């Protein structure tokens, strides 16, 4: 008895697409097929599980007919669909499209018709992609959300124009963030405490998902376009909706993240020392460690290949150099950048103003490019003026306690390069 198999496919598991899949199933089932194979995957991809199973059935001649609703259900790539049709004809398997009739390529007329149908399917796919791309570019131009999904705590407005706080989840998100703050942004600790308190399920249930959630610019009141690796974006636009977090808090989380990775197991409750993980060896580039068993705190490089191995540098020497670098950089910003912009931002703003003063239409592209660059630079948070003023005062470093100084260094220092028992360079985060 001839075996007849139906094949149905949609691209995504959205509500509208799943409804279309159910419609395909109903139509194909009405033809009396023995079974139905389905895929929820783009037709431009040929590694679909159901599609590969269908080809295997054709190859083994286990079926006599394949029933589909339209030829584009086989695939949106014309070359791939043509190959499948020819493969079926070679193995004496008929392909029947409910919207199009029997598809075959054995005869000259059938060959032409099958090529026209598959080419039209690919053309339709490309036109759809172009329409979607144009729509996304328009939403980006208008500074609107690109996708319909929102991170935990937000929802997209009915007109899909911007994000707004979710009235139900907003208080729960704030409670979870407070839990994170209270536990020095330790993600696994916050998750465990949330579960112990029985506060209900949340959509972020792993350290990785929490990290991605916290680094999402939407939580800071902005939107990122064209995502890059490591939670970066090609373009960032700020002040589009109410923020959950400040730039400073996210920067603080990023700074603590590396330190927290070291504080596991029995070290979970240890407090970092003044320059823990901040010092790099100028000879080999390895992170320097505190020397054990010494009354006077000192750091050294323990790399076997390093010529500076076991030559320690006193913590006090490093602390003085770091304090001087912080004070000098803060004072320079306070005196020369009244608007609290970096020198590059100030130069760009002046260049844009001079180009606009020329009133030359031919310079529009150049001005737009510089504005885009300025927007990218402004996406990185700057230090508030009052904080800069405090950092520029040498008395801050003399009067601060060891714990306060430790927190200050880890917040504003990127790394300290130490060469031949002296500080070669201090790289700051601002």
VEXZA-377957 format. One record per residue (C-alpha): residue number from 1; residue in one letter; x, z, y. Coordinates in Angstrom, 2 decimals. Last residue first. Example, Ala and Ser with C-alpha at 12.3 -4.5 7.8 and 13.67 -1.06 7.14 Angstrom:
[rec 2; 'S'; [13.67; 7.14; -1.06]]
[rec 1; 'A'; [12.30; 7.80; -4.50]]
This chain:
[rec 430; 'X'; [37.58; 33.64; 57.58]]
[rec 429; 'X'; [38.40; 34.47; 53.96]]
[rec 428; 'X'; [42.02; 35.37; 54.69]]
[rec 427; 'X'; [45.29; 34.09; 53.23]]
[rec 426; 'X'; [48.25; 36.44; 53.78]]
[rec 425; 'X'; [51.70; 34.87; 53.44]]
[rec 424; 'X'; [55.28; 35.74; 52.50]]
[rec 423; 'X'; [54.90; 39.49; 51.97]]
[rec 422; 'X'; [58.26; 40.90; 50.85]]
[rec 421; 'X'; [59.72; 41.98; 47.51]]
[rec 420; 'X'; [61.35; 38.60; 46.87]]
[rec 419; 'X'; [58.13; 36.67; 47.39]]
[rec 418; 'X'; [54.62; 38.12; 47.74]]
[rec 417; 'X'; [51.62; 35.87; 48.42]]
[rec 416; 'X'; [48.53; 37.85; 49.42]]
[rec 415; 'X'; [45.14; 36.39; 48.47]]
[rec 414; 'X'; [41.60; 35.85; 49.73]]
[rec 413; 'X'; [41.41; 38.86; 52.02]]
[rec 412; 'X'; [38.16; 39.67; 53.88]]
[rec 411; 'X'; [35.97; 41.67; 51.48]]
[rec 410; 'X'; [38.65; 42.93; 49.12]]
[rec 409; 'X'; [40.73; 44.19; 52.05]]
[rec 408; 'X'; [37.81; 46.00; 53.68]]
[rec 407; 'X'; [36.66; 47.67; 50.46]]
[rec 406; 'X'; [40.17; 48.93; 49.80]]
[rec 405; 'X'; [40.50; 50.11; 53.40]]
[rec 404; 'X'; [37.27; 52.08; 53.10]]
[rec 403; 'X'; [38.45; 53.65; 49.81]]
[rec 402; 'X'; [41.85; 54.58; 51.27]]
[rec 401; 'X'; [40.19; 56.11; 54.33]]
[rec 400; 'X'; [40.14; 54.20; 57.62]]
[rec 399; 'X'; [41.86; 55.73; 60.67]]
[rec 398; 'X'; [45.05; 53.67; 60.74]]
[rec 397; 'X'; [43.38; 50.40; 59.69]]
[rec 396; 'X'; [40.67; 50.68; 62.34]]
[rec 395; 'X'; [43.22; 51.72; 64.97]]
[rec 394; 'X'; [44.70; 48.22; 64.88]]
[rec 393; 'X'; [41.52; 46.87; 66.63]]
[rec 392; 'X'; [40.96; 43.16; 65.83]]
[rec 391; 'X'; [38.86; 44.00; 62.78]]
[rec 390; 'X'; [36.33; 45.90; 64.91]]
[rec 389; 'X'; [35.93; 42.99; 67.34]]
[rec 388; 'X'; [35.57; 40.54; 64.47]]
[rec 387; 'X'; [32.83; 42.71; 62.96]]
[rec 386; 'X'; [30.96; 42.77; 66.28]]
[rec 385; 'X'; [31.28; 38.99; 66.58]]
[rec 384; 'X'; [29.71; 38.35; 63.13]]
[rec 383; 'X'; [32.08; 36.67; 60.62]]
[rec 382; 'X'; [31.15; 33.07; 59.90]]
[rec 381; 'X'; [28.92; 31.80; 57.10]]
[rec 380; 'X'; [29.82; 28.46; 55.52]]
[rec 379; 'X'; [26.98; 26.01; 56.16]]
[rec 378; 'X'; [28.38; 25.51; 59.66]]
[rec 377; 'X'; [31.22; 23.45; 58.23]]
[rec 376; 'X'; [28.79; 21.16; 56.43]]
[rec 375; 'X'; [26.66; 20.75; 59.55]]
[rec 374; 'X'; [29.77; 19.87; 61.56]]
[rec 373; 'X'; [30.66; 17.18; 59.00]]
[rec 372; 'X'; [27.16; 15.73; 59.24]]
[rec 371; 'X'; [27.38; 15.75; 63.04]]
[rec 370; 'X'; [30.71; 13.94; 62.78]]
[rec 369; 'X'; [29.18; 11.26; 60.57]]
[rec 368; 'X'; [26.16; 10.88; 62.87]]
[rec 367; 'X'; [28.44; 10.47; 65.90]]
[rec 366; 'X'; [30.47; 7.78; 64.13]]
[rec 365; 'X'; [27.30; 5.96; 63.09]]
[rec 364; 'X'; [25.86; 6.06; 66.62]]
[rec 363; 'X'; [29.07; 4.81; 68.27]]
[rec 362; 'X'; [27.83; 1.23; 68.53]]
[rec 361; 'X'; [24.90; 2.48; 70.62]]
[rec 360; 'X'; [27.34; 3.49; 73.43]]
[rec 359; 'X'; [26.14; 6.31; 75.70]]
[rec 358; 'X'; [29.75; 7.31; 76.49]]
[rec 357; 'X'; [28.56; 10.93; 76.97]]
[rec 356; 'X'; [27.53; 11.00; 73.30]]
[rec 355; 'X'; [31.15; 10.42; 72.29]]
[rec 354; 'X'; [32.39; 13.26; 74.52]]
[rec 353; 'X'; [29.76; 15.68; 73.19]]
[rec 352; 'X'; [30.56; 14.79; 69.58]]
[rec 351; 'X'; [34.27; 15.38; 70.19]]
[rec 350; 'X'; [33.59; 18.78; 71.78]]
[rec 349; 'X'; [31.44; 19.85; 68.81]]
[rec 348; 'X'; [34.10; 18.65; 66.39]]
[rec 347; 'X'; [36.81; 20.60; 68.20]]
[rec 346; 'X'; [34.70; 23.79; 68.18]]
[rec 345; 'X'; [33.93; 23.41; 64.47]]
[rec 344; 'X'; [37.61; 22.85; 63.64]]
[rec 343; 'X'; [38.63; 25.87; 65.72]]
[rec 342; 'X'; [36.16; 28.07; 63.79]]
[rec 341; 'X'; [33.06; 29.09; 65.67]]
[rec 340; 'X'; [32.29; 32.58; 66.97]]
[rec 339; 'X'; [30.66; 31.26; 70.13]]
[rec 338; 'X'; [33.37; 32.83; 72.28]]
[rec 337; 'X'; [36.07; 31.15; 70.20]]
[rec 336; 'X'; [39.47; 31.74; 71.82]]
[rec 335; 'X'; [39.58; 35.49; 72.47]]
[rec 334; 'X'; [37.46; 36.84; 69.59]]
[rec 333; 'X'; [38.88; 34.32; 67.13]]
[rec 332; 'X'; [42.49; 35.12; 68.03]]
[rec 331; 'X'; [41.78; 38.88; 67.85]]
[rec 330; 'X'; [40.28; 38.51; 64.37]]
[rec 329; 'X'; [43.29; 36.53; 63.12]]
[rec 328; 'X'; [45.79; 39.02; 64.56]]
[rec 327; 'X'; [43.93; 42.08; 63.25]]
[rec 326; 'X'; [43.56; 40.68; 59.75]]
[rec 325; 'X'; [47.19; 39.54; 59.56]]
[rec 324; 'X'; [48.48; 42.90; 60.82]]
[rec 323; 'X'; [46.33; 44.80; 58.32]]
[rec 322; 'X'; [47.54; 42.58; 55.47]]
[rec 321; 'X'; [51.20; 43.02; 56.40]]
[rec 320; 'X'; [50.82; 46.82; 56.66]]
[rec 319; 'X'; [49.01; 46.99; 53.31]]
[rec 318; 'X'; [51.70; 44.92; 51.55]]
[rec 317; 'X'; [54.47; 47.25; 52.69]]
[rec 316; 'X'; [52.36; 50.30; 51.76]]
[rec 315; 'X'; [51.76; 48.91; 48.25]]
[rec 314; 'X'; [55.49; 48.83; 47.65]]
[rec 313; 'X'; [56.94; 45.67; 46.14]]
[rec 312; 'X'; [58.31; 45.79; 42.60]]
[rec 311; 'X'; [60.96; 43.68; 40.96]]
[rec 310; 'X'; [59.70; 43.76; 37.35]]
[rec 309; 'X'; [59.89; 39.96; 37.01]]
[rec 308; 'X'; [60.96; 38.20; 40.21]]
[rec 307; 'X'; [62.81; 35.50; 38.26]]
[rec 306; 'X'; [59.49; 34.73; 36.50]]
[rec 305; 'X'; [59.57; 33.42; 32.92]]
[rec 304; 'X'; [58.39; 36.65; 31.34]]
[rec 303; 'X'; [55.49; 37.11; 33.75]]
[rec 302; 'X'; [55.14; 40.79; 34.65]]
[rec 301; 'X'; [55.04; 40.42; 38.45]]
[rec 300; 'X'; [55.18; 43.68; 40.37]]
[rec 299; 'X'; [53.11; 45.99; 42.54]]
[rec 298; 'X'; [53.93; 49.43; 43.91]]
[rec 297; 'X'; [52.22; 52.79; 44.32]]
[rec 296; 'X'; [54.73; 55.63; 45.02]]
[rec 295; 'X'; [54.44; 58.30; 42.31]]
[rec 294; 'X'; [55.12; 55.75; 39.62]]
[rec 293; 'X'; [53.91; 55.77; 36.01]]
[rec 292; 'X'; [52.47; 52.28; 35.94]]
[rec 291; 'X'; [53.37; 49.38; 38.18]]
[rec 290; 'X'; [50.31; 47.78; 39.76]]
[rec 289; 'X'; [49.86; 44.16; 38.79]]
[rec 288; 'X'; [50.75; 40.79; 40.30]]
[rec 287; 'X'; [48.64; 37.69; 39.71]]
[rec 286; 'X'; [50.75; 34.73; 38.61]]
[rec 285; 'X'; [51.91; 32.06; 41.09]]
[rec 284; 'X'; [55.40; 31.75; 39.54]]
[rec 283; 'X'; [57.78; 32.43; 42.45]]
[rec 282; 'X'; [55.44; 33.59; 45.25]]
[rec 281; 'X'; [53.76; 36.08; 42.92]]
[rec 280; 'X'; [50.13; 36.53; 43.83]]
[rec 279; 'X'; [48.56; 39.71; 45.23]]
[rec 278; 'X'; [44.77; 40.15; 45.50]]
[rec 277; 'X'; [43.94; 41.30; 41.95]]
[rec 276; 'X'; [44.03; 45.00; 42.97]]
[rec 275; 'X'; [45.11; 45.33; 46.61]]
[rec 274; 'X'; [43.94; 48.86; 47.51]]
[rec 273; 'X'; [42.98; 50.07; 44.06]]
[rec 272; 'X'; [39.79; 49.04; 42.29]]
[rec 271; 'X'; [37.43; 51.92; 41.32]]
[rec 270; 'X'; [37.04; 52.50; 37.60]]
[rec 269; 'X'; [33.53; 52.97; 36.26]]
[rec 268; 'X'; [33.40; 49.97; 33.93]]
[rec 267; 'X'; [37.01; 50.30; 32.81]]
[rec 266; 'X'; [35.95; 51.68; 29.41]]
[rec 265; 'X'; [34.23; 48.39; 28.65]]
[rec 264; 'X'; [34.37; 45.91; 31.52]]
[rec 263; 'X'; [35.77; 46.03; 35.06]]
[rec 262; 'X'; [37.91; 42.89; 35.10]]
[rec 261; 'X'; [34.93; 40.60; 35.46]]
[rec 260; 'X'; [33.69; 42.86; 38.26]]
[rec 259; 'X'; [36.73; 41.98; 40.39]]
[rec 258; 'X'; [36.06; 38.28; 40.07]]
[rec 257; 'X'; [32.41; 38.73; 41.04]]
[rec 256; 'X'; [33.13; 41.13; 43.91]]
[rec 255; 'X'; [34.18; 38.35; 46.27]]
[rec 254; 'X'; [31.27; 36.11; 45.33]]
[rec 253; 'X'; [28.82; 39.00; 45.76]]
[rec 252; 'X'; [30.26; 39.77; 49.20]]
[rec 251; 'X'; [29.88; 36.15; 50.25]]
[rec 250; 'X'; [26.29; 36.29; 49.04]]
[rec 249; 'X'; [25.74; 39.48; 51.02]]
[rec 248; 'X'; [27.35; 38.05; 54.16]]
[rec 247; 'X'; [25.23; 34.92; 54.04]]
[rec 246; 'X'; [22.15; 37.13; 54.09]]
[rec 245; 'X'; [19.71; 37.36; 51.21]]
[rec 244; 'X'; [15.98; 36.82; 50.73]]
[rec 243; 'X'; [15.66; 34.22; 53.47]]
[rec 242; 'X'; [12.45; 33.07; 55.19]]
[rec 241; 'X'; [12.30; 29.26; 55.47]]
[rec 240; 'X'; [14.16; 26.20; 56.82]]
[rec 239; 'X'; [16.89; 28.16; 58.61]]
[rec 238; 'X'; [19.82; 26.27; 57.06]]
[rec 237; 'X'; [20.55; 22.74; 55.88]]
[rec 236; 'X'; [23.31; 22.12; 53.32]]
[rec 235; 'X'; [24.82; 18.78; 52.33]]
[rec 234; 'X'; [27.08; 17.72; 49.48]]
[rec 233; 'X'; [26.26; 20.90; 47.60]]
[rec 232; 'X'; [28.27; 23.60; 45.82]]
[rec 231; 'X'; [27.09; 25.81; 42.95]]
[rec 230; 'X'; [30.35; 25.36; 41.02]]
[rec 229; 'X'; [29.95; 21.59; 40.49]]
[rec 228; 'X'; [28.15; 19.44; 43.09]]
[rec 227; 'X'; [24.45; 19.38; 43.98]]
[rec 226; 'X'; [23.07; 16.52; 46.03]]
[rec 225; 'X'; [21.05; 18.36; 48.70]]
[rec 224; 'X'; [21.05; 22.10; 49.37]]
[rec 223; 'X'; [18.18; 23.83; 51.16]]
[rec 222; 'X'; [18.45; 26.93; 53.32]]
[rec 221; 'X'; [16.92; 30.37; 53.84]]
[rec 220; 'X'; [19.64; 32.36; 52.12]]
[rec 219; 'X'; [17.78; 32.47; 48.77]]
[rec 218; 'X'; [17.37; 28.69; 49.01]]
[rec 217; 'X'; [21.17; 28.40; 49.12]]
[rec 216; 'X'; [21.31; 29.11; 45.34]]
[rec 215; 'X'; [24.35; 31.33; 44.78]]
[rec 214; 'X'; [22.17; 34.28; 43.73]]
[rec 213; 'X'; [20.19; 32.19; 41.24]]
[rec 212; 'X'; [23.25; 30.57; 39.68]]
[rec 211; 'X'; [24.86; 33.99; 39.19]]
[rec 210; 'X'; [21.64; 35.47; 37.81]]
[rec 209; 'X'; [21.32; 32.60; 35.32]]
[rec 208; 'X'; [24.88; 33.12; 34.09]]
[rec 207; 'X'; [24.48; 36.88; 33.83]]
[rec 206; 'X'; [21.42; 36.40; 31.63]]
[rec 205; 'X'; [17.66; 37.01; 31.86]]
[rec 204; 'X'; [16.58; 35.26; 35.04]]
[rec 203; 'X'; [12.85; 34.44; 34.73]]
[rec 202; 'X'; [11.81; 38.12; 34.91]]
[rec 201; 'X'; [9.89; 40.19; 32.37]]
[rec 200; 'X'; [8.36; 43.55; 33.34]]
[rec 199; 'X'; [9.52; 46.60; 35.26]]
[rec 198; 'X'; [9.97; 48.73; 32.15]]
[rec 197; 'X'; [12.59; 51.01; 33.72]]
[rec 196; 'X'; [14.93; 50.39; 30.79]]
[rec 195; 'X'; [14.54; 46.61; 31.21]]
[rec 194; 'X'; [15.49; 46.72; 34.90]]
[rec 193; 'X'; [18.39; 49.06; 34.11]]
[rec 192; 'X'; [19.73; 46.65; 31.49]]
[rec 191; 'X'; [19.44; 43.65; 33.79]]
[rec 190; 'X'; [21.14; 45.49; 36.67]]
[rec 189; 'X'; [24.01; 46.55; 34.41]]
[rec 188; 'X'; [24.43; 42.98; 33.13]]
[rec 187; 'X'; [24.64; 41.65; 36.70]]
[rec 186; 'X'; [27.07; 44.08; 38.26]]
[rec 185; 'X'; [26.40; 43.54; 41.97]]
[rec 184; 'X'; [27.98; 46.90; 42.95]]
[rec 183; 'X'; [25.28; 48.82; 41.08]]
[rec 182; 'X'; [23.12; 49.84; 44.06]]
[rec 181; 'X'; [23.28; 46.30; 45.43]]
[rec 180; 'X'; [22.04; 44.79; 42.15]]
[rec 179; 'X'; [19.18; 47.28; 41.92]]
[rec 178; 'X'; [18.28; 46.45; 45.51]]
[rec 177; 'X'; [18.19; 42.79; 44.51]]
[rec 176; 'X'; [15.84; 43.63; 41.62]]
[rec 175; 'X'; [13.47; 45.51; 43.92]]
[rec 174; 'X'; [13.50; 42.63; 46.43]]
[rec 173; 'X'; [12.67; 40.20; 43.63]]
[rec 172; 'X'; [9.77; 42.38; 42.48]]
[rec 171; 'X'; [8.38; 42.57; 46.04]]
[rec 170; 'X'; [8.55; 38.73; 46.39]]
[rec 169; 'X'; [7.08; 37.98; 42.95]]
[rec 168; 'X'; [3.38; 38.33; 43.76]]
[rec 167; 'X'; [3.27; 36.96; 47.32]]
[rec 166; 'X'; [5.70; 34.12; 46.48]]
[rec 165; 'X'; [7.73; 33.76; 49.65]]
[rec 164; 'X'; [7.61; 30.24; 51.17]]
[rec 163; 'X'; [9.48; 27.01; 50.53]]
[rec 162; 'X'; [8.86; 23.84; 52.54]]
[rec 161; 'X'; [6.91; 20.59; 52.89]]
[rec 160; 'X'; [5.27; 20.44; 49.46]]
[rec 159; 'X'; [1.79; 20.25; 51.11]]
[rec 158; 'X'; [0.67; 23.14; 48.90]]
[rec 157; 'X'; [3.75; 25.17; 49.80]]
[rec 156; 'X'; [6.58; 25.46; 47.27]]
[rec 155; 'X'; [7.03; 28.92; 45.79]]
[rec 154; 'X'; [9.64; 31.60; 46.22]]
[rec 153; 'X'; [10.79; 34.83; 44.57]]
[rec 152; 'X'; [12.38; 33.21; 41.52]]
[rec 151; 'X'; [13.73; 29.81; 42.47]]
[rec 150; 'X'; [11.33; 26.99; 43.43]]
[rec 149; 'X'; [10.32; 23.90; 41.46]]
[rec 148; 'X'; [8.64; 20.86; 42.98]]
[rec 147; 'X'; [11.88; 19.06; 43.65]]
[rec 146; 'X'; [13.43; 17.66; 46.80]]
[rec 145; 'X'; [12.35; 20.39; 49.19]]
[rec 144; 'X'; [12.00; 19.10; 52.78]]
[rec 143; 'X'; [14.65; 18.50; 55.42]]
[rec 142; 'X'; [12.86; 15.37; 56.74]]
[rec 141; 'X'; [15.82; 13.16; 55.82]]
[rec 140; 'X'; [15.97; 14.81; 52.40]]
[rec 139; 'X'; [12.29; 14.12; 51.84]]
[rec 138; 'X'; [12.90; 10.49; 52.78]]
[rec 137; 'X'; [15.90; 10.26; 50.45]]
[rec 136; 'X'; [13.81; 11.69; 47.60]]
[rec 135; 'X'; [11.05; 9.15; 48.21]]
[rec 134; 'X'; [13.52; 6.26; 48.32]]
[rec 133; 'X'; [15.08; 7.44; 45.06]]
[rec 132; 'X'; [11.66; 7.70; 43.41]]
[rec 131; 'X'; [10.71; 4.21; 44.59]]
[rec 130; 'X'; [14.03; 2.78; 43.41]]
[rec 129; 'X'; [13.67; 4.44; 40.01]]
[rec 128; 'X'; [10.15; 3.02; 39.66]]
[rec 127; 'X'; [11.44; -0.46; 40.52]]
[rec 126; 'X'; [14.17; -0.08; 37.90]]
[rec 125; 'X'; [11.66; 0.98; 35.25]]
[rec 124; 'X'; [9.30; -1.88; 36.12]]
[rec 123; 'X'; [12.20; -4.33; 35.82]]
[rec 122; 'X'; [13.11; -2.85; 32.43]]
[rec 121; 'X'; [9.54; -3.31; 31.15]]
[rec 120; 'X'; [9.40; -6.84; 32.61]]
[rec 119; 'X'; [12.59; -7.70; 30.74]]
[rec 118; 'X'; [11.10; -6.30; 27.52]]
[rec 117; 'X'; [7.93; -8.41; 27.90]]
[rec 116; 'X'; [9.75; -11.60; 28.91]]
[rec 115; 'X'; [12.21; -11.27; 26.03]]
[rec 114; 'X'; [9.36; -10.74; 23.55]]
[rec 113; 'X'; [7.56; -13.80; 24.90]]
[rec 112; 'X'; [10.62; -16.04; 24.63]]
[rec 111; 'X'; [11.43; -14.95; 21.06]]
[rec 110; 'X'; [7.79; -15.28; 20.02]]
[rec 109; 'X'; [7.72; -18.88; 21.27]]
[rec 108; 'X'; [10.97; -19.72; 19.47]]
[rec 107; 'X'; [9.77; -18.04; 16.24]]
[rec 106; 'X'; [11.43; -14.96; 14.67]]
[rec 105; 'X'; [11.15; -12.81; 17.79]]
[rec 104; 'X'; [7.95; -10.91; 17.13]]
[rec 103; 'X'; [5.52; -8.76; 19.08]]
[rec 102; 'X'; [1.94; -8.58; 17.85]]
[rec 101; 'X'; [-0.64; -7.89; 20.56]]
[rec 100; 'X'; [0.01; -7.14; 24.20]]
[rec 99; 'X'; [-1.64; -3.86; 25.14]]
[rec 98; 'X'; [-2.16; -2.36; 21.68]]
[rec 97; 'X'; [1.43; -3.38; 20.91]]
[rec 96; 'X'; [2.06; -4.35; 17.29]]
[rec 95; 'X'; [5.57; -4.45; 15.81]]
[rec 94; 'X'; [5.71; -6.07; 12.37]]
[rec 93; 'X'; [8.47; -5.12; 9.93]]
[rec 92; 'X'; [9.98; -7.96; 7.88]]
[rec 91; 'X'; [13.50; -6.45; 7.97]]
[rec 90; 'X'; [14.91; -9.19; 10.23]]
[rec 89; 'X'; [11.78; -8.98; 12.40]]
[rec 88; 'X'; [12.34; -5.22; 12.91]]
[rec 87; 'X'; [15.96; -5.78; 13.90]]
[rec 86; 'X'; [14.93; -8.52; 16.35]]
[rec 85; 'X'; [12.43; -6.13; 17.97]]
[rec 84; 'X'; [15.00; -3.32; 18.10]]
[rec 83; 'X'; [17.64; -5.62; 19.61]]
[rec 82; 'X'; [15.20; -6.80; 22.28]]
[rec 81; 'X'; [14.39; -3.14; 23.12]]
[rec 80; 'X'; [18.09; -2.32; 23.52]]
[rec 79; 'X'; [18.80; -5.36; 25.68]]
[rec 78; 'X'; [15.72; -4.77; 27.85]]
[rec 77; 'X'; [16.45; -1.07; 28.52]]
[rec 76; 'X'; [13.14; 0.63; 29.25]]
[rec 75; 'X'; [12.47; 1.56; 25.63]]
[rec 74; 'X'; [10.09; 1.30; 22.70]]
[rec 73; 'X'; [7.30; 2.66; 24.89]]
[rec 72; 'X'; [7.94; -0.31; 27.23]]
[rec 71; 'X'; [6.31; -2.56; 24.61]]
[rec 70; 'X'; [2.94; -0.96; 25.17]]
[rec 69; 'X'; [0.61; 1.26; 23.09]]
[rec 68; 'X'; [2.81; 1.19; 20.00]]
[rec 67; 'X'; [2.08; 0.45; 16.33]]
[rec 66; 'X'; [4.98; -0.12; 13.91]]
[rec 65; 'X'; [4.24; -2.07; 10.73]]
[rec 64; 'X'; [5.61; -2.49; 7.20]]
[rec 63; 'X'; [7.36; 0.81; 6.61]]
[rec 62; 'X'; [10.06; 2.13; 4.23]]
[rec 61; 'X'; [12.12; -1.00; 4.75]]
[rec 60; 'X'; [15.29; 1.14; 4.74]]
[rec 59; 'X'; [16.36; -0.26; 8.13]]
[rec 58; 'X'; [12.84; 0.00; 9.55]]
[rec 57; 'X'; [12.56; 3.67; 8.56]]
[rec 56; 'X'; [16.01; 4.32; 10.04]]
[rec 55; 'X'; [14.99; 2.57; 13.27]]
[rec 54; 'X'; [11.97; 4.87; 13.52]]
[rec 53; 'X'; [14.11; 7.96; 12.94]]
[rec 52; 'X'; [16.45; 6.81; 15.74]]
[rec 51; 'X'; [13.44; 6.42; 18.05]]
[rec 50; 'X'; [12.16; 9.88; 17.14]]
[rec 49; 'X'; [15.52; 11.49; 17.90]]
[rec 48; 'X'; [16.10; 9.61; 21.16]]
[rec 47; 'X'; [19.69; 8.36; 21.41]]
[rec 46; 'X'; [18.65; 5.08; 23.07]]
[rec 45; 'X'; [18.31; 6.42; 26.61]]
[rec 44; 'X'; [16.67; 4.22; 29.24]]
[rec 43; 'X'; [13.29; 5.10; 27.72]]
[rec 42; 'X'; [13.68; 8.60; 29.10]]
[rec 41; 'X'; [12.80; 11.40; 26.70]]
[rec 40; 'X'; [9.76; 13.07; 25.18]]
[rec 39; 'X'; [9.72; 11.27; 21.84]]
[rec 38; 'X'; [6.98; 10.83; 19.23]]
[rec 37; 'X'; [6.56; 9.62; 15.66]]
[rec 36; 'X'; [3.02; 9.17; 14.37]]
[rec 35; 'X'; [1.85; 9.02; 10.76]]
[rec 34; 'X'; [-0.22; 6.92; 8.38]]
[rec 33; 'X'; [-1.66; 4.69; 11.13]]
[rec 32; 'X'; [-5.44; 4.20; 11.25]]
[rec 31; 'X'; [-5.76; 2.20; 14.48]]
[rec 30; 'X'; [-7.53; 5.14; 16.18]]
[rec 29; 'X'; [-4.34; 7.19; 15.82]]
[rec 28; 'X'; [-2.56; 4.81; 18.22]]
[rec 27; 'X'; [-5.19; 5.24; 20.93]]
[rec 26; 'X'; [-5.41; 9.03; 20.58]]
[rec 25; 'X'; [-1.63; 9.42; 20.51]]
[rec 24; 'X'; [-1.19; 7.29; 23.61]]
[rec 23; 'X'; [-3.77; 9.38; 25.47]]
[rec 22; 'X'; [-2.04; 12.60; 24.39]]
[rec 21; 'X'; [1.26; 11.23; 25.68]]
[rec 20; 'X'; [-0.37; 10.32; 29.00]]
[rec 19; 'X'; [-1.61; 13.92; 29.31]]
[rec 18; 'X'; [1.91; 15.10; 28.54]]
[rec 17; 'X'; [3.21; 12.89; 31.36]]
[rec 16; 'X'; [0.74; 14.31; 33.88]]
[rec 15; 'X'; [1.50; 17.91; 32.92]]
[rec 14; 'X'; [5.27; 17.45; 32.92]]
[rec 13; 'X'; [7.28; 17.19; 29.69]]
[rec 12; 'X'; [9.30; 14.15; 30.77]]
[rec 11; 'X'; [9.87; 10.49; 29.82]]
[rec 10; 'X'; [6.88; 9.70; 27.62]]
[rec 9; 'X'; [6.85; 8.22; 24.12]]
[rec 8; 'X'; [4.58; 7.16; 21.25]]
[rec 7; 'X'; [5.44; 5.46; 17.95]]
[rec 6; 'X'; [2.83; 4.82; 15.27]]
[rec 5; 'X'; [3.71; 4.16; 11.63]]
[rec 4; 'X'; [1.92; 1.88; 9.17]]
[rec 3; 'X'; [2.73; 1.94; 5.49]]
[rec 2; 'X'; [1.49; -0.98; 3.41]]
[rec 1; 'X'; [0.00; 0.00; 0.00]]
